[in-house]
């Protein structure tokens, strides 16, 4: 596969279309403008909103098309950079691909430019349906604690394009970039390669964008499509869909003749990599790695009692993050220290407060069915669950067994409320609430000493809130006002 950008000078006066002007689109626009490209901007926002965006980063553009993605918006483009929120199946994008116009993601653009200005930066890439942000942040903290020059970017922190522009301007230096990568971001990569990568889990999500699980798994698998024998890949042994990516690894082998180093993590069995046994996480090395890595793995034992972040999913996140950090050169002592100190991220199994011996937990980031399942697994029972929002074509019937075992009551909100109630409301007392305040007040009315009120929606937030953060903040404000 040919590089799209062989020299930075090739971007001078090149007509580049940016489709989608969210954070990554804005960052890509600023990067390209500073490299002399002529920009064509296209987004669903109206022209005035786009003009405000452009003014905010102080760039000039050749043409703006707002209000949608008509084919004429990409007229004369020599390269198209697509933001994650815009599907590659968008007709104007499909038409451009058919005409032979290169179409890439902001991640691919940033990677190709970065390799031209500093090709020794190590990249740690993390993808999965759930746990990406926590795992990515943990790895960042491990590397930073170990004295590495590191930035957190991608789907969290900075867009990668912003980091690359800082490098060009000599505002920063770095040894590592930790990238949280969504399936949307991975769709548009060509040559992008991470040195260390993890697929945390693959559970039904974004089924409103993909034709089915096969297409979704293929998108996630792109994270290692360019891996070579000296690279490292971490997989979840306990997740059946994640193990299906091994089929995609055959393509890597056929292309490269050698697979990357592969480690696994598991809560249920001893594996090469990280495993849970007797409430401790142990690390078991393979023979085909360096002696230094073997020694650091053997010296890393993590008692669950030292974890500040709770929940079974966070055990998995810590195992995956620790494995990646060890492979990237972190010391065992650094990992042990950071795990003891790491407080977790907002809106992910976040303890809000206790009222009359009832714990209120904000898990607003639980935007798919598997996230709710993992959250419920973390409690012994007596959970009053607040769920609902904009459905992503989730199969809520997968929660029936846990609902019967763990739930005291179900309170549903939003567009998917009826679908959730239909899926397992026959197993537990359930109630409909018109908004978050009504849901929290109903939960307080039902709750007794020892109960847990858990916001874990299993849905997107956009029917009632700006995003999952806004939803979580509203929940916390209401709880704190009780």
N, C-alpha and C positions, 0 to 999 in steps of 0.2 A: 504494500500500500504506500503510495507516494505521500510525502509530507505536503501539507497545504501551504505552509510558510517555511521556506528554506532560508530566507534572510529577512531581517527586520525591514530592510529597504524595500522589499516587495510590497509592503503595506502602504508605502508612500503613494498617495493619490488613487489608491485602489478603492472602488466603490463597494462598501460593505454594508449590508442590511442587518440591522439589529431588530429581531422580532421578539417583542415582549420587553417592557421597560420596568420590570421589578428591580430588586437589588442587584441581581447578577447582570441584567441588561444594562443598567446604568453604569455599573463598573466596567463592563466590556466596552461600552461606548466611550468612556473616559480614557481607557487604555488605548483603544484604536485611534481616537482623536489625537492623543499625544504622540502616536507613531505616524501621523500624517495621513490616515485614511479619510476618505470622503464618506460621510455617514448618511444612511437612509434609515429612518426610524419608523417602525410600525408597531401598533399596539391596539388593544380594544378600547383603551382610554380615549377620550376626545382630544382634539388638537390643543385646546387650552391647557389641559392637564399635562400633556406631553411637553408643551412649551415650558411650563413650570418646572418639570423634571429636568429638562435640558439646561435651564437657567441655574438650577441648583448645583450643577457640576461644571458650569462655565465652559460649555463647548459649543461649537457651531456645527450645523448639519446641512446637508444638501436638500433633503426632502423629508417631510413628515406626513404619514398617513395614519389617522386615528379612526376609531369607531369600528374596527374589525380587521380582517386579514384578506382583502381582495387581491387577486393575482397582480393587478397593476401596482400594488404597493411595493413589490419586489422587482419592478422593471429596472433593467440595466445593472442589477446587482451582480458583482463578480464573486462574492462570498456572502454567505448568510450565516449569522450566529443566532441560534434559537435559544430563548430562555426556557427554563424547566417547565414553566406553566403552560407552554404552547406545545400541543402534541405534534409529533412529526407527521401525523396523519391529516393535519390541516391541509385542505386542498391546495392552497397557494404554495405550501412547502412541498407537497407531493409533485406539483407541477414544476417547481424549480429543480428538484432532484431529477425528474424525467429529462429536463433540458441539460443536465450535466453540471449545474451550478453546485459547487461544494456547500454542504450544509453541515454545520458542526455546533456543538454546545459551547457555552462559555468556558466550561472546564477544559475542553479540548483546545480551544483558542489559547487559554492561559498557559496550559502545559507546553504547547508548541513554542510559544514566545519565551517562556521561562527557560526551556532547554537551550535556547540560543544565547541567552545572557548569563545563565549560571546552571550548568548541567550536572552539578554534583549535589543538588538538593535532594534529600531522600523524602519520598512521599509515602505516607501511611494513609490508606484508604479504607473507610468503613461503610458498609451498606447493610441493609436488613429492613424488615418491616417495622420492628420495634427495637428501642434501646440504642439507636445510633448516636443520639446527642450525648447521653450519659457516657457511653463507651468512648466516644471521640474526646470528650472533655477530660475523662480520666487519663487517656493516653497523653494528651497535651500536658496534664499536670505531672505525669510520670517523667516525660522528657524534660520539661522545665525544671523539675526537682532534681534531675540528674545533670543539670548544667548545660543542656543543649539549647541552641538558638532555634526556637520553634514558634510557629504560628498556627492558629486554629482557623480553618476556613471551610468553604463549600456551603453546605446547607445550614451551617451554624457559624457564628463568628463573622469573619469577613468573606465576601466573594473572593475567589482565587484571583480574579483579574485585578482586584485592588491590591493584593499582596505583590503581584508581579509588577504593577506600576510603581509601587514603593521601592522594589528592587531596582528597577530601571533608574529611578531618581536618586538611588543610593541613600534612601531614608532609613533602610533597615538592612541587616544581614541575617541570613538564616541557614541552618543546617537541615531542618525538617519542616515539612508542612503536614499537618494532620487534616485530612479532608473527610467530612461527613458527606456521603454521596447518596442521593435519592435515586430511585430507578429512573425518574424523569431526567436527571442530570446525566446518567449513564447512557441513555438512549443515543445521545449525539456525540459519543466519543469515537475516535478512529484509531489513533496511535497512542493515546494516553496510556501511561503505565505507572502503576504504583510499585514501590519496592516491597511493601508490606501491606497486606489486604485481609479483610475479614468479611465474611457473610454471616451475620449474627443469627438470622432466622428469616424464613420466607413464609408468611401466612397471608391468607386472602386480604388484600388491601387494594385500593384504587381500581376495583373491578369495574368502575364506571369509566375507566380510561383504557383498560386492557381487554382483549377479547376473551381471555381466560388465564388460568394459572401458568400454562406453558409459556405464554408470551411474557408474563410478569417475571417468571424464573429466568428466562433468557435475558431480560433487561438487567436483572441483578447480576447475572453471570458475566456481564461485560466488564465488570471490575477487574477480572483476571485474564481477559482475552489476550492481552499482550505480555503476560508474565513469562519470565524465563527461568532457567534452572537455579539461579542464585536468589530468586525472589522467595517470599514467604506468603503462604495463604492459610488462614485460620477458618475452620468450619465448625458448625454446631452439630455434634454427633447425635443430639437428641431430637433434632428437627428433621422430619422426613423430607420436606421440600428442599431444605438446604442441601441434603445429601444428593438430591437429584442434580445438583450442579456438577457433580462428578461426571455426568454425561457430557457436559459442556467442556470439561477438562480434557476430554479426548481430542477436542479440536486444538487445544493448546499443544498437546503432545504431537499431533500430526504436523502442526506448523513449526514447532520448535525442536522436536525430537527429545525433549526432556521436560518433565513437569517441575513446577516450583516445589520447595519444601512445604509439605502440608502437615499442619497440626490440627488437633480437634480439641473441643472442650465439652465436658459432659457432667451432668449432675448425678448420673445413674450408673456409669461404668468407667473403669480405668482405661484411659486412652493415651496415645502419644499426644502430649500437650498438657492440658489442665483438667483435673477431675476432682469431684467432691467425695470425701470419705470421712466418716466420723466427725462431721462438722468442721472439717479443715479442707482447704483447697491445696492440692499437691500438683507438682509439675514433673512430667516424665519426658525426658528428651529422647530423640532418635540418635542413631549412631552417625548419620551422615551430616552432622553439624559440627561447628567448632567446639573445641574443648572449653573455651571461655563460656559459650552459651550453655553447654551442658552443666557446667558448675553453677552458673547463676540460676538455672532452672531448678536444680536439685536443692539449692540453698533457699528457695522461695517457698515457704509454707505459710499459708494465710488462714488463721483461725476465724471462723464466722463471727465469733464474739467480738472481734476487733472492727467489724464493718460498721461504719456510721450509717450507711444507706441500707435500708431493709427491703425485703421482698425477694422471692425466688428469681425473678427476672434480673435483679441486681447482682445476684450471685453469678449468673451467666455473664452479665456485662463486665464484672470484675475479672472473671476468668479470661474472657476474650481480650480485654484491654491489657491485662498483665502479660499474656502471651505475646501480643504484638509489641509491647514495650520491651520485653526481654529480647525478642528477635531483633529489635531496632537498637539494642546495645545498652539498655537500662540495667542498673544494678539491682540486685534483690533487695538490698536495704532501702533503696529509694521507693520501691514498690510497696514494701511493708509500711513505710512511714506515710505515704500518700493515702493508702487505703484506710488507715486509721483516722486521717484528718478530713477526707473528702466528704462534704456535707450533702452531695447530690444537687440536682437542678430543680428549679421551680416547676410546679405543675406535673411532677412525676412522682407519684406516691409521696407527696409533700404533706407532712403533718402540719395542720393549721392550728388547732387548739383542742383542748379537752373541756367539755361542759358537762357537769353532773356525771362525771366518769364515763362520758361518751366521747370517743375520739372522732374528729372530723378530718378526713383525708382528701386532699386535692390531687386527683390524677387526671386532670383535664387533657393531658397529652395522650391519654388512652383513646386513640381515635379509630381503632379497629377492634374486631371481635377478639383476636388473640391477646391484645393488650389487656382487655377486661378480664379474660381468662387468667392471665398471669397475675393480675392484681388480686383477684379473688382467691387464688391459690395461696396467697400470702397471709390469709386470715383464717383463724380456726372456725369462725362462723359468726352468726348474729350480725350480718352486714345488711345495712339499709342502702341499697344501690340507687344512685341517681344516674340515669342513662338516657341517651337520645341526642338528636341533632340532625344533621343532614346525612342521609344514608349513602354509603359508598358501595352499595350492593353487597353488604355483609350478610353472612349466614348466622343469625343470632340463635338459631336452634342448637348451635354447637355449645351454647352455654347452659343447656338444660340440666345436665348432671350436676354441674357446680352450683347452679341456682338452687336446686333441691337440697344440696348439702350445706351451702354457705349462707343463703339469703334469708333474712327475716322479713324483708319487704322490698318491693321494687317501685320506684317512682320514675315515671318517664316524662320526657320533655321533647319539644321540637318535632320536626317533620317525621322522624322515624319512630315516634312514640308508639303509635298503634302497631307497627310491625314488630317492635320489641315485645310489646305486651302479648301479641298473638303468638310469638315464638316460645315464651316460657312463663307467661303470666298465669297460666293455669296451675303452676306449681307453687305459687307464692302470692300472698296478698299484694295487689298492685294498684297504683293510683296514677292519675294523670294530673300534671301540673302545667299551668299556662306559661310560667316563666321560672327562672332560677330561684327567685325569692320565695315563690309559692312552694317550690320543691324542697328548699332547705327548711322552711317553716313546717312543712308536713313531716319531714324527716325528724325534726326536733320533737314534734308531737308524738311520734311513734317510738322514739328511742328511749331505752332504759339503761341503767348502769351496766357497763360492760359491752354495750353495742358499739358498732362502728358505722359512721355515715361516710360513704365513699362516693365521690364524684368520679366516675370512670365511664365516659359517655359511649365509647364504641363507635363514634360517628364524628364526622367533620363538624365544625362549629358555625359554618357560614350562614345558616338559616337564622341565627339569633345573635351572633357575635362576629367581631372582626376577624378573630382567629382563636386558636386554643388558649393562647396566653390571656386574651381578654376574657374568655369564658372562665378561666381559672381565677383571675383577679376578682371578677364579680362574685364568684363563689366565696372566696376568702373574705371579701368585704362584708358580705351578708353574714357569714359565720362569726366574724369578729364583732359584728354589731349586735349579736344575740345577747 
